[in-house]
Amino acid sequence: MTTYTIVNENRIEIDFHGVKPDSTIRGKMKAAKIWWDPSRMIWFGPKNDVTLAVAKEICGEAISVPVKKYVRKVPPRDYALKIKIKDIIAADKAQFAVWERQLREYVNEVMGEDNATYVGDSVSKSQESVWLNCFKFVATNLSDLSAEKQEYELVFEYSLPGTVHERPDVFLLTAQKAISLEFKRKGAPQVDDNKDDVAQAIRYKEWLENHHKVTKDRSLDVKSYLVCTHNDAAPGSFRGIAILTKENFCDVIDAELEGEGECYFIDEWLASTKTEMPDMLQAIEVMYREGKIPYISDVNKKCLKTVLGYINEAKVQRKRFLILINGVPGAGKTAVGQSVVYEENKNGDANAVYLSGNGPLVEVLQYQINQAGNNNHMGENAIQGMKDFKSEYFSTATRENTKVPQQSILIFDEAQRAWDTEKLKRGFSEPEGLFDVGERIYKEKGYAVIIGLYGNGQVIYDGEEKGLVLWEDALKRHTDWCVIAADEISANLQGLGVRKIVNNDVFLPVSLRADFIDCSRWVEQAIGRVGATVENAMDELAKLQKTSMRICITRNMEKIRARMEEMEADHPEWKYGILISNFAVQNVVRKAMPGWNIGYHGKNTVWDGGYGPWFAGECKLLTKACSVYGSQGLELDCPIVLFGGGYIRKNGEWITNGGSFDRQKRKFHDPDTIVENNFRVLLTRARKEMILLIPEDRILDETYRFFVDMGMDEL
């Protein structure tokens, strides 16, 4: 008999009492966002009209059960399976199938926690066959181990702390060693542009050595092996990583276990947090102080002093503060946040962390620190991706997270882009999740500070359009927190009474990006759909033309190349590159850049892993364009803003346009504003100069004339 339970006002559960539902029923539940909880063997989801209707359909109204008044507190599990070697050797086909199902359920759970890319079943058939191949390989090739050594446990799909679910295949732990085994159903490791198996094994080893707290605290010897299971695979080594095959697998494992003791702290190891390295924090401090890291040197000193004063007040008087810093584009919000990290992490203390959901910004800042410090892991001590942080410290619908970060000060970049409940898929919003972590910090350390760097008019993703409302709602639920904000933000925070502290020193009114030249006023009048006029745009452009900021327009890419040659001669230190909207139309772009592919992972767009090198200098090759997703929060001396047909002038007005917009608009509550925000971001990235590239396409003729008639110089 199948029953459903309304747990509380936010949660519903369906129990099939040991019977596996058929694919049709599973499809209905997943469509309603009802997911499988392997720890309790039930299906669960948010309580709403849709999930309630599905539950009643499956169970029948007459057999629903009374409301249970309880809140489950299940400690987080950071791995899929822990199995003794002897049990794998003794297992039959049915047992392998059970383990395979448990692995699949675990991976689906963790991949669905905070990554909207994965919906439903994220495990492919090929992945399932890899797991089965791994079980069979271990069973066949470790059967000659002694009975004592067969008592050791193998841990499958362990999520490395502080990462977005990076999961080495298998871990073998002893009292003195942490051994990573990465299985490949290949005759030899793949090492090419598409995949580098050896680099993967090296990364796992380096991560454990540098960032796994228990491993570091207990000085464990970290080993990493690649296991090639194909019958024709040959043993060997590459870049310091040994390749194990059926010929030597048992001998190597036998030798590794010789003289070892059982890992009596295995549960502690599996629950370990990511650690910050004091020596690297001290090295970062030196680089900050000596000005070796870009984007940090220009800081609004008054704002920084005010923020540090509130942090000290929180420490001394045991308070909980939310500080919202806002300002004009280029005013240095990122620099203030980074300077708080520098000031609070002096002498190797891990007291503040900079969090950003802007993956490219994280990548670029980490890349710069790593390059300056000549260490591939240094940047992770000062800059962390929000996805990593959520994975490590946020609760989920099925379990309460009790982990506490080392840091007491959480600096959340681009707070205006915080995810709402629907986007986060955990039953609460990102601000609510941060406050929950802040409560844990306060309980353990006696104070907590969350700093939100808030930029107006820069929301570009779905699930981020509610903005300040999310912070206001979270504050109303957390009544022990006070918020410090300037007039512009505090006026929109209602019902907080004395918990709202107005201080205009946390507003940054002057752009530092372009020698204190603020082009945002011109941008608002030039591309705004509401409250903007051509006359005002002309006036603001005229003011800019009296400064050192040069803005030009062209429809000819060759003229841009000629200008870049001049720039290389006059200002070789300047960085320039092509920026593009997320709604650009490929056929329009090709009118200016023949043959370009700007599609998903297209050869002419920058993607994950490439932002650091691109902003470090590859941008000057003009072979790839960086989208709004990659450029928000960053800057160039001379951006070339390519109008790709997604936002055009028609009959005297700005309109959204194109197939890319049509495909994406259903994701947003207000898609037209999202496109407008795209250009609000693109046109405020310049430090010294900016060029607008308008392809020779008739749909852009009016757009081109609009800027020329405004008084813009043609290149």
C-alpha positions as CSV (number, residue, x, y, z in Angstrom):
1,M,0.0,0.0,0.0
2,T,1.3,3.5,-0.9
3,T,0.8,6.4,1.5
4,Y,1.6,10.0,1.5
5,T,2.4,12.2,4.5
6,I,2.2,16.0,4.8
7,V,5.2,16.6,7.0
8,N,4.7,20.3,7.5
9,E,3.6,23.3,5.4
10,N,6.6,23.0,3.2
11,R,7.1,19.3,2.7
12,I,5.2,16.2,1.5
13,E,6.5,12.6,1.4
14,I,5.3,9.5,-0.5
15,D,6.1,6.0,0.9
16,F,5.8,2.9,-1.4
17,H,6.7,0.6,1.5
18,G,9.4,-1.3,-0.2
19,V,7.7,-1.6,-3.6
20,K,9.5,0.2,-6.5
21,P,7.1,2.4,-8.4
22,D,6.9,1.9,-12.2
23,S,8.4,4.3,-14.7
24,T,5.1,6.1,-15.4
25,I,4.6,7.0,-11.7
26,R,8.3,7.9,-11.3
27,G,7.9,10.2,-14.3
28,K,4.9,11.9,-12.7
29,M,6.7,12.5,-9.4
30,K,9.8,13.9,-11.0
31,A,7.8,16.2,-13.2
32,A,6.2,17.5,-10.0
33,K,9.7,17.9,-8.5
34,I,9.2,14.9,-6.0
35,W,12.6,13.3,-5.6
36,W,14.0,10.1,-4.1
37,D,15.6,10.1,-0.6
38,P,17.8,7.0,-0.4
39,S,18.6,7.6,3.3
40,R,14.9,7.0,4.3
41,M,13.7,5.1,1.2
42,I,10.9,7.6,0.5
43,W,10.0,10.1,-2.1
44,F,9.7,13.8,-1.1
45,G,9.0,17.2,-2.4
46,P,7.7,20.7,-1.6
47,K,4.0,20.8,-0.4
48,N,2.0,22.6,-3.1
49,D,-1.1,22.1,-5.2
50,V,0.8,20.1,-7.8
51,T,2.6,17.7,-5.5
52,L,-0.5,17.2,-3.4
53,A,-2.6,16.3,-6.5
54,V,0.1,13.8,-7.6
55,A,0.2,12.3,-4.2
56,K,-3.6,11.9,-4.1
57,E,-3.6,10.4,-7.6
58,I,-1.0,7.8,-6.7
59,C,-2.3,7.0,-3.2
60,G,-5.9,7.8,-3.3
61,E,-7.5,10.4,-1.0
62,A,-8.9,7.8,1.4
63,I,-5.5,6.4,2.4
64,S,-3.6,9.5,3.1
65,V,-2.4,9.7,6.6
66,P,-2.6,12.4,9.3
67,V,0.0,15.2,9.5
68,K,3.1,14.2,11.4
69,K,4.6,17.0,13.4
70,Y,8.4,16.5,13.3
71,V,11.4,18.0,11.7
72,R,14.0,15.5,10.6
73,K,17.7,16.2,11.4
74,V,19.8,13.9,9.4
75,P,23.6,14.5,9.3
76,P,24.9,15.0,5.7
77,R,26.5,12.1,4.0
78,D,29.4,12.9,1.7
79,Y,29.8,9.6,0.0
80,A,27.7,6.9,-1.7
81,L,29.0,3.6,-0.4
82,K,31.5,2.2,2.0
83,I,32.1,-1.5,1.3
84,K,34.6,-4.0,2.6
85,I,36.9,-5.6,0.0
86,K,35.8,-9.1,1.1
87,D,32.1,-8.2,0.5
88,I,32.8,-7.0,-3.1
89,I,34.7,-10.3,-3.7
90,A,31.8,-12.3,-2.4
91,A,29.1,-10.3,-4.1
92,D,26.8,-11.8,-6.9
93,K,25.2,-10.0,-9.8
94,A,22.1,-9.1,-7.7
95,Q,24.3,-7.4,-5.1
96,F,26.1,-5.5,-7.8
97,A,22.8,-4.2,-9.0
98,V,21.8,-3.0,-5.6
99,W,25.1,-1.1,-5.1
100,E,24.7,0.3,-8.6
101,R,21.3,1.6,-7.8
102,Q,22.5,3.2,-4.6
103,L,25.3,4.9,-6.4
104,R,22.9,6.3,-9.0
105,E,20.5,7.6,-6.3
106,Y,23.3,9.3,-4.4
107,V,24.8,10.9,-7.5
108,N,21.3,12.1,-8.6
109,E,20.8,13.6,-5.1
110,V,24.0,15.5,-4.9
111,M,24.0,16.7,-8.5
112,G,20.4,18.0,-8.0
113,E,21.2,19.9,-4.8
114,D,22.4,23.2,-6.2
115,N,23.0,22.8,-9.9
116,A,20.1,23.7,-12.1
117,T,21.9,22.1,-15.0
118,Y,20.9,18.6,-13.7
119,V,17.2,17.8,-13.5
120,G,16.0,14.3,-12.9
121,D,18.4,11.5,-13.8
122,S,21.9,12.8,-14.3
123,V,23.5,9.4,-14.5
124,S,24.1,8.0,-17.9
125,K,24.0,4.3,-18.9
126,S,27.7,4.4,-19.6
127,Q,28.4,5.6,-16.0
128,E,26.4,2.7,-14.6
129,S,28.5,0.3,-16.7
130,V,31.6,2.0,-15.4
131,W,30.5,1.2,-11.8
132,L,29.7,-2.4,-12.6
133,N,33.0,-2.8,-14.3
134,C,34.8,-1.4,-11.2
135,F,33.0,-3.8,-8.9
136,K,33.9,-6.8,-11.2
137,F,37.5,-5.6,-11.5
138,V,38.0,-5.3,-7.7
139,A,36.3,-8.7,-7.1
140,T,38.4,-10.4,-9.7
141,N,41.8,-8.8,-9.0
142,L,41.9,-8.5,-5.2
143,S,40.7,-12.0,-4.3
144,D,44.4,-13.0,-3.6
145,L,44.7,-10.4,-0.8
146,S,45.0,-11.9,2.7
147,A,41.9,-12.2,4.8
148,E,43.1,-9.4,7.1
149,K,43.6,-7.0,4.2
150,Q,40.2,-7.9,2.7
151,E,38.7,-6.3,5.8
152,Y,39.6,-2.8,4.6
153,E,36.8,-0.7,3.2
154,L,36.5,1.0,-0.1
155,V,34.6,4.3,-0.2
156,F,32.8,5.0,-3.5
157,E,31.8,8.5,-4.9
158,Y,33.2,10.6,-2.0
159,S,32.5,14.3,-2.6
160,L,35.6,16.4,-2.0
161,P,34.7,19.1,0.5
162,G,34.5,22.6,-0.8
163,T,34.0,21.5,-4.5
164,V,31.0,21.3,-6.7
165,H,30.7,17.5,-6.2
166,E,34.1,16.5,-7.5
167,R,34.1,12.8,-6.7
168,P,37.1,10.4,-7.1
169,D,35.8,7.0,-7.9
170,V,37.2,5.1,-4.9
171,F,39.1,5.8,-1.8
172,L,41.1,3.3,0.3
173,L,41.9,4.7,3.8
174,T,44.3,3.5,6.4
175,A,45.6,5.0,9.6
176,Q,48.4,6.6,7.7
177,K,47.3,6.9,4.1
178,A,44.6,8.3,1.9
179,I,44.7,6.4,-1.5
180,S,42.6,7.6,-4.5
181,L,41.8,5.1,-7.2
182,E,40.4,6.5,-10.4
183,F,39.0,3.8,-12.6
184,K,39.1,4.1,-16.4
185,R,37.6,1.4,-18.7
186,K,40.4,2.0,-21.2
187,G,43.6,0.5,-22.4
188,A,45.6,3.6,-21.5
189,P,44.9,7.0,-19.9
190,Q,43.4,9.6,-22.2
191,V,45.6,12.7,-22.4
192,D,44.4,15.2,-25.0
193,D,42.4,18.4,-25.4
194,N,39.1,16.7,-24.6
195,K,40.2,14.9,-21.5
196,D,43.3,14.5,-19.3
197,D,42.9,11.5,-17.0
198,V,46.4,12.0,-15.5
199,A,45.6,15.7,-14.7
200,Q,42.4,14.5,-13.0
201,A,44.4,12.1,-10.7
202,I,47.0,14.8,-9.9
203,R,44.3,17.3,-9.0
204,Y,42.6,14.8,-6.6
205,K,46.0,14.3,-4.9
206,E,46.8,18.0,-4.7
207,W,43.3,18.8,-3.4
208,L,43.6,16.3,-0.5
209,E,47.1,17.5,0.4
210,N,46.2,21.2,0.3
211,H,42.5,21.4,1.3
212,H,41.3,18.3,3.1
213,K,41.3,19.3,6.8
214,V,41.6,15.8,8.4
215,T,44.2,14.7,5.9
216,K,46.3,17.8,6.7
217,D,45.7,17.6,10.5
218,R,46.7,14.0,10.6
219,S,49.6,14.3,8.1
220,L,48.3,11.5,6.0
221,D,50.4,10.2,3.0
222,V,48.3,10.9,-0.1
223,K,48.5,8.5,-3.0
224,S,46.7,8.7,-6.4
225,Y,46.5,6.0,-8.9
226,L,44.8,5.5,-12.3
227,V,43.3,2.0,-12.8
228,C,42.9,1.0,-16.4
229,T,40.6,-2.0,-16.5
230,H,40.8,-3.0,-20.2
231,N,42.3,-6.4,-20.8
232,D,45.0,-5.0,-23.1
233,A,46.0,-2.2,-20.6
234,A,49.7,-2.2,-19.7
235,P,51.2,-0.9,-16.4
236,G,53.4,2.2,-16.3
237,S,53.5,5.7,-15.0
238,F,52.9,9.2,-16.4
239,R,53.7,12.6,-14.8
240,G,54.3,10.8,-11.5
241,I,50.9,8.9,-11.6
242,A,51.2,5.1,-11.6
243,I,49.0,3.2,-14.0
244,L,47.5,0.1,-12.5
245,T,46.1,-2.8,-14.5
246,K,45.1,-6.4,-13.9
247,E,48.8,-7.3,-14.0
248,N,49.8,-5.2,-11.0
249,F,46.7,-4.0,-9.2
250,C,46.7,-6.6,-6.5
251,D,50.4,-6.4,-5.9
252,V,50.3,-2.5,-5.5
253,I,47.3,-2.6,-3.1
254,D,48.9,-5.4,-1.1
255,A,52.1,-3.4,-0.8
256,E,50.2,-0.2,0.2
257,L,48.4,-2.1,3.0
258,E,51.5,-3.8,4.3
259,G,52.2,-2.8,7.9
260,E,49.2,-0.4,7.9
261,G,46.5,-0.1,10.5
262,E,42.8,0.3,10.2
263,C,41.5,3.9,9.7
264,Y,39.9,4.2,13.1
265,F,38.9,7.8,12.2
266,I,37.2,7.0,8.9
267,D,33.9,8.8,9.8
268,E,35.9,11.9,10.9
269,W,37.7,11.8,7.6
270,L,34.6,11.4,5.5
271,A,32.9,14.3,7.3
272,S,36.0,16.6,7.0
273,T,35.6,20.2,5.9
274,K,37.8,22.1,3.5
275,T,40.7,23.8,5.3
276,E,42.4,27.1,4.6
277,M,46.2,27.1,4.5
278,P,47.8,29.7,6.8
279,D,51.0,29.9,4.8
280,M,49.1,30.6,1.6
281,L,46.9,33.2,3.4
282,Q,50.1,35.0,4.5
283,A,51.5,34.8,1.0
284,I,48.2,36.4,-0.4
285,E,48.5,39.1,2.2
286,V,52.0,40.0,1.0
287,M,50.8,40.1,-2.6
288,Y,47.8,42.4,-1.7
289,R,50.2,44.7,0.2
290,E,52.7,44.9,-2.6
291,G,50.0,45.5,-5.2
292,K,50.7,42.4,-7.2
293,I,47.1,41.4,-7.6
294,P,44.9,43.5,-10.0
295,Y,41.4,44.7,-9.1
296,I,42.4,45.2,-5.5
297,S,44.5,48.3,-5.4
298,D,41.7,51.0,-5.8
299,V,39.5,51.0,-2.8
300,N,37.1,53.5,-1.3
301,K,39.0,54.0,2.0
302,K,36.0,55.6,3.8
303,C,33.7,52.7,3.0
304,L,36.4,50.1,4.0
305,K,37.0,51.8,7.3
306,T,33.3,51.9,8.1
307,V,32.9,48.2,7.3
308,L,35.9,47.2,9.4
309,G,34.5,49.3,12.2
310,Y,31.2,47.3,12.1
311,I,33.1,44.0,12.0
312,N,35.0,45.1,15.1
313,E,31.8,46.0,16.8
314,A,30.3,42.6,16.0
315,K,33.4,40.9,17.5
316,V,33.4,43.0,20.7
317,Q,29.7,43.2,21.4
318,R,28.8,39.7,20.0
319,K,26.5,40.9,17.3
320,R,25.2,39.6,14.0
321,F,25.4,42.1,11.1
322,L,24.3,42.1,7.4
323,I,26.2,44.9,5.6
324,L,24.9,45.8,2.1
325,I,27.4,47.8,0.1
326,N,26.2,49.3,-3.1
327,G,27.5,51.8,-5.6
328,V,27.8,52.8,-9.3
329,P,29.4,50.4,-11.8
330,G,33.2,50.5,-11.4
331,A,33.1,52.1,-7.9
332,G,35.1,49.3,-6.4
333,K,32.6,47.0,-4.6
334,T,34.8,44.0,-5.4
335,A,37.9,45.8,-4.2
336,V,36.3,46.6,-0.9
337,G,35.2,43.0,-0.4
338,Q,38.7,41.8,-1.3
339,S,40.3,44.3,1.0
340,V,38.2,43.0,3.9
341,V,39.5,39.5,3.1
342,Y,43.1,41.0,3.2
343,E,42.6,42.9,6.5
344,E,40.8,40.1,8.3
345,N,43.0,37.2,7.2
346,K,46.3,38.8,8.3
347,N,48.9,36.5,9.8
348,G,47.4,33.4,8.3
349,D,44.0,33.6,10.0
350,A,41.1,32.3,8.0
351,N,38.6,34.8,9.2
352,A,36.9,36.1,6.0
353,V,36.0,34.5,2.7
354,Y,34.9,36.1,-0.6
355,L,32.0,34.1,-2.1
356,S,30.7,34.7,-5.6
357,G,28.1,32.9,-7.7
358,N,29.9,34.6,-10.7
359,G,32.0,31.6,-11.8
360,P,34.1,33.5,-14.3
361,L,34.9,36.2,-11.7
362,V,36.0,33.5,-9.3
363,E,38.1,31.9,-12.0
364,V,39.8,35.1,-13.0
365,L,40.6,36.3,-9.5
366,Q,41.9,32.8,-8.5
367,Y,43.9,32.7,-11.7
368,Q,45.5,36.0,-10.9
369,I,46.4,35.0,-7.4
370,N,47.7,31.7,-8.5
371,Q,49.8,33.3,-11.2
372,A,51.2,35.9,-8.9
373,G,52.0,33.3,-6.2
374,N,53.1,30.5,-8.6
375,N,50.8,28.1,-6.8
376,N,47.7,26.5,-8.4
377,H,45.8,26.3,-5.1
378,M,46.6,29.7,-3.5
379,G,43.6,31.6,-4.8
380,E,41.1,29.1,-3.3
381,N,42.1,30.4,0.1
382,A,40.7,33.9,-0.6
383,I,38.1,33.4,-3.3
384,Q,35.5,30.6,-3.3
385,G,32.7,29.8,-5.7
386,M,29.2,30.1,-4.2
387,K,28.3,26.6,-5.6
388,D,31.2,25.1,-3.6
389,F,30.1,26.9,-0.5
390,K,26.4,25.8,-0.9
391,S,27.4,22.2,-1.5
392,E,29.5,22.2,1.7
393,Y,27.4,24.2,4.1
394,F,23.8,24.6,3.0
395,S,21.1,22.2,4.2
396,T,18.9,20.3,1.8
397,A,15.2,19.2,1.8
398,T,16.3,15.8,3.3
399,R,19.0,16.7,5.7
400,E,20.1,19.5,8.0
401,N,23.7,20.6,7.6
402,T,25.5,21.3,10.9
403,K,29.0,22.2,9.4
404,V,30.5,25.5,10.4
405,P,33.0,27.3,8.2
406,Q,36.4,28.4,9.5
407,Q,35.5,32.0,8.6
408,S,33.2,34.3,10.6
409,I,32.8,36.9,7.8
410,L,31.1,35.9,4.6
411,I,31.4,38.3,1.7
412,F,28.8,37.6,-0.9
413,D,29.5,39.2,-4.2
414,E,26.7,40.5,-6.5
415,A,24.1,40.1,-3.8
416,Q,21.5,41.5,-6.2
417,R,21.7,38.2,-8.0
418,A,20.9,35.9,-5.1
419,W,18.9,32.8,-6.1
420,D,15.3,32.5,-5.0
421,T,13.7,29.4,-3.5
422,E,12.6,28.0,-6.8
423,K,16.1,28.4,-8.4
424,L,18.0,27.0,-5.4
425,K,15.7,23.9,-5.1
426,R,16.3,23.5,-1.4
427,G,13.1,24.9,0.1
428,F,14.7,28.3,0.9
429,S,16.6,31.1,-0.9
430,E,20.3,31.9,-1.0
431,P,20.0,34.7,1.5
432,E,18.1,32.5,3.9
433,G,20.8,29.8,3.5
434,L,23.6,32.3,4.3
435,F,21.7,33.5,7.4
436,D,21.4,29.8,8.5
437,V,25.2,29.4,8.1
438,G,25.6,32.7,9.9
439,E,23.6,31.4,12.9
440,R,25.9,28.4,13.1
441,I,29.0,30.7,13.0
442,Y,27.5,32.9,15.7
443,K,26.7,29.9,18.0
444,E,30.3,28.7,17.7
445,K,32.3,31.9,17.5
446,G,30.1,34.5,19.2
447,Y,29.7,36.9,16.2
448,A,28.9,36.7,12.5
449,V,29.0,39.2,9.7
450,I,27.6,38.8,6.2
451,I,28.6,41.4,3.6
452,G,26.6,41.7,0.5
453,L,28.1,43.6,-2.5
454,Y,25.0,44.9,-4.2
455,G,24.9,46.2,-7.8
456,N,21.7,47.8,-9.2
457,G,20.4,46.8,-12.7
458,Q,22.8,43.9,-13.2
459,V,20.5,40.9,-12.9
460,I,21.1,38.7,-15.9
461,Y,20.2,35.1,-14.9
462,D,16.8,33.5,-14.2
463,G,16.0,32.9,-10.6
464,E,17.7,36.2,-9.6
465,E,15.0,38.7,-10.4
466,K,13.6,39.2,-6.9
467,G,16.7,41.0,-5.7
468,L,16.3,42.9,-2.4
469,V,13.0,41.2,-1.5
470,L,14.9,38.0,-0.8
471,W,17.2,39.7,1.7
472,E,14.3,41.5,3.3
473,D,12.3,38.2,3.8
474,A,15.4,36.5,5.3
475,L,15.9,39.4,7.7
476,K,12.3,39.2,8.9
477,R,12.9,35.5,9.7
478,H,16.2,36.1,11.5
479,T,15.2,38.7,14.1
480,D,18.6,38.8,15.8
481,W,20.3,40.3,12.8
482,C,20.8,44.0,12.1
483,V,21.3,45.4,8.6
484,I,23.6,48.3,7.7
485,A,22.7,50.0,4.3
486,A,22.8,53.3,2.6
487,D,19.6,55.3,1.9
488,E,19.0,53.9,-1.6
489,I,18.8,50.3,-0.3
490,S,17.5,50.9,3.2
491,A,14.4,52.8,1.9
492,N,13.3,49.5,0.2
493,L,13.8,47.4,3.4
494,Q,10.5,47.6,5.3
495,G,9.3,46.5,8.7
496,L,12.8,46.1,10.3
497,G,12.5,49.0,12.9
498,V,15.6,49.6,14.9
499,R,17.4,46.6,13.3
500,K,17.9,48.8,10.2
501,I,21.0,51.1,10.5
502,V,21.3,53.8,7.7
503,N,24.9,54.7,6.9
504,N,25.7,56.3,3.6
505,D,29.4,55.5,4.0
506,V,28.6,52.0,2.6
507,F,27.5,53.6,-0.7
508,L,30.2,54.0,-3.4
509,P,29.2,57.0,-5.5
510,V,32.3,57.4,-7.7
511,S,33.5,55.1,-10.4
512,L,37.2,54.2,-10.1
513,R,37.2,52.1,-13.2
514,A,37.9,54.8,-15.7
515,D,40.0,57.3,-13.9
516,F,37.0,58.3,-11.9
517,I,34.9,58.8,-15.0
518,D,31.4,57.4,-14.6
519,C,29.8,56.4,-17.9
520,S,26.8,54.7,-16.2
521,R,24.6,57.9,-16.5
522,W,25.2,57.9,-20.3
523,V,24.5,54.1,-20.4
524,E,21.1,54.5,-18.6
525,Q,20.0,57.2,-21.1
526,A,21.4,55.4,-24.1
527,I,19.9,51.9,-23.7
528,G,17.2,52.3,-21.1
529,R,13.7,51.6,-22.1
530,V,12.0,53.5,-19.4
531,G,12.7,57.2,-18.4
532,A,15.4,57.6,-21.0
533,T,15.4,60.1,-23.8
534,V,17.6,60.7,-26.8
535,E,18.2,64.3,-25.6
536,N,19.5,63.2,-22.3
537,A,21.7,60.6,-23.9
538,M,23.2,63.3,-26.1
539,D,23.9,65.5,-23.1
540,E,25.6,62.7,-21.1
541,L,27.7,61.6,-24.1
542,A,28.8,65.2,-24.6
543,K,30.0,65.3,-21.0
544,L,31.9,62.1,-21.5
545,Q,33.6,63.4,-24.7
546,K,35.1,66.2,-22.5
547,T,36.9,63.5,-20.4
548,S,39.7,61.1,-21.3
549,M,37.1,58.3,-21.9
550,R,36.9,57.7,-25.7
551,I,33.8,56.0,-27.1
552,C,33.7,55.2,-30.8
553,I,31.4,53.3,-33.2
554,T,32.1,51.3,-36.4
555,R,30.7,48.7,-38.6
556,N,34.1,47.6,-39.9
557,M,36.2,45.0,-38.0
558,E,39.3,45.9,-40.0
559,K,39.2,49.5,-38.6
560,I,39.1,47.9,-35.1
561,R,42.2,45.8,-35.9
562,A,44.0,48.9,-37.1
563,R,43.0,50.8,-33.9
564,M,44.3,47.8,-31.8
565,E,47.7,48.0,-33.7
566,E,47.9,51.7,-32.6
567,M,47.0,50.8,-29.1
568,E,49.7,48.1,-29.0
569,A,52.3,50.7,-30.0
570,D,51.1,53.4,-27.6
571,H,49.8,51.4,-24.7
572,P,51.1,47.8,-24.9
573,E,50.0,47.2,-21.3
574,W,46.3,47.8,-22.1
575,K,43.9,44.9,-22.4
576,Y,41.2,44.9,-25.1
577,G,38.8,42.2,-26.3
578,I,35.3,41.5,-27.7
579,L,32.3,41.4,-25.4
580,I,28.9,40.1,-26.5
581,S,25.4,39.7,-25.2
582,N,24.0,36.4,-24.1
583,F,21.2,37.0,-26.6
584,A,23.4,37.6,-29.7
585,V,22.2,36.1,-33.0
586,Q,24.9,34.0,-34.7
587,N,24.0,35.0,-38.3
588,V,24.1,38.7,-37.3
589,V,27.5,38.3,-35.6
590,R,28.9,36.6,-38.7
591,K,28.3,39.8,-40.7
592,A,31.1,41.3,-38.7
593,M,33.0,38.1,-37.8
594,P,32.7,35.6,-40.8
595,G,32.6,32.0,-39.8
596,W,32.3,32.6,-36.1
597,N,30.5,30.0,-33.9
598,I,29.1,31.6,-30.8
599,G,26.8,28.6,-30.0
600,Y,27.0,26.5,-26.9
601,H,30.7,25.9,-26.3
602,G,31.3,27.4,-29.7
603,K,34.9,27.9,-30.7
604,N,34.6,31.7,-30.7
605,T,33.3,32.1,-27.1
606,V,35.0,31.9,-23.8
607,W,33.8,29.1,-21.5
608,D,34.6,27.7,-18.0
609,G,38.3,27.2,-17.6
610,G,39.2,29.8,-20.1
611,Y,38.2,33.1,-18.4
612,G,41.5,33.4,-16.4
613,P,43.8,33.2,-19.4
614,W,41.4,35.3,-21.6
615,F,41.4,38.2,-19.2
616,A,45.1,37.7,-18.6
617,G,45.9,38.5,-22.2
618,E,44.3,36.0,-24.7
619,C,41.5,38.6,-25.1
620,K,43.9,40.6,-27.3
621,L,43.9,37.9,-30.0
622,L,40.4,38.9,-30.9
623,T,39.6,35.2,-31.7
624,K,37.0,34.8,-29.0
625,A,34.2,36.9,-27.4
626,C,33.4,36.9,-23.8
627,S,29.7,37.0,-22.9
628,V,28.0,39.0,-20.1
629,Y,28.1,35.9,-17.9
630,G,31.9,36.0,-18.2
631,S,32.5,39.7,-18.0
632,Q,30.2,40.8,-15.2
633,G,32.3,42.2,-12.3
634,L,35.4,42.4,-14.5
635,E,36.8,45.0,-16.9
636,L,39.0,45.8,-19.8
637,D,41.0,48.9,-20.8
638,C,39.1,48.9,-24.1
639,P,36.2,46.5,-24.6
640,I,34.8,46.1,-28.1
641,V,31.1,45.7,-27.5
642,L,29.6,43.7,-30.4
643,F,25.9,44.3,-30.9
644,G,24.7,40.9,-32.1
645,G,21.0,41.6,-32.9
646,G,19.4,40.7,-29.6
647,Y,18.7,44.3,-28.6
648,I,17.9,46.7,-31.5
649,R,16.4,50.1,-32.2
650,K,13.1,49.9,-34.1
651,N,10.8,52.8,-34.8
652,G,12.6,54.9,-32.2
653,E,12.5,52.3,-29.4
654,W,14.7,49.5,-28.0
655,I,13.2,46.1,-28.6
656,T,14.4,42.5,-27.9
657,N,14.8,40.3,-30.9
658,G,16.1,37.1,-32.3
659,G,16.0,33.3,-31.9
660,S,18.3,33.3,-28.9
661,F,15.9,35.6,-27.1
662,D,12.9,33.5,-28.1
663,R,14.6,30.3,-26.8
664,Q,15.5,31.8,-23.4
665,K,12.7,34.3,-22.6
666,R,10.5,31.7,-20.8
667,K,13.1,31.3,-18.1
668,F,12.6,34.9,-16.9
669,H,9.8,36.8,-15.2
670,D,10.8,40.0,-17.2
671,P,12.9,38.9,-20.1
672,D,13.0,42.3,-21.8
673,T,14.7,43.8,-18.7
674,I,17.2,40.9,-18.6
675,V,18.3,41.8,-22.1
676,E,18.5,45.5,-21.2
677,N,20.6,44.5,-18.2
678,N,22.9,42.6,-20.6
679,F,23.9,45.9,-22.3
680,R,23.9,47.8,-19.0
681,V,26.7,45.4,-18.0
682,L,28.5,45.3,-21.3
683,L,28.7,49.1,-21.7
684,T,30.2,49.7,-18.2
685,R,33.3,47.4,-18.5
686,A,35.7,50.1,-19.9
687,R,38.6,51.6,-18.1
688,K,40.1,53.8,-20.9
689,E,38.2,53.5,-24.2
690,M,35.2,51.6,-25.7
691,I,34.3,50.7,-29.3
692,L,30.8,49.7,-30.4
693,L,30.8,47.2,-33.2
694,I,27.6,47.2,-35.2
695,P,27.5,44.5,-37.9
696,E,26.4,45.4,-41.4
697,D,23.0,43.8,-41.1
698,R,19.9,45.8,-42.0
699,I,18.2,45.0,-38.7
700,L,20.9,47.1,-37.0
701,D,20.8,50.1,-39.4
702,E,18.6,52.1,-37.1
703,T,20.7,51.1,-34.1
704,Y,23.8,52.4,-35.8
705,R,22.2,55.7,-36.8
706,F,20.9,56.1,-33.2
707,F,24.4,56.2,-31.8
708,V,25.9,58.3,-34.7
709,D,23.0,60.9,-34.4
710,M,23.7,61.0,-30.7
711,G,27.0,62.5,-31.5
712,M,29.3,59.4,-31.1
713,D,32.6,59.5,-33.1
714,E,33.0,57.0,-35.9
715,L,36.2,55.0,-35.7
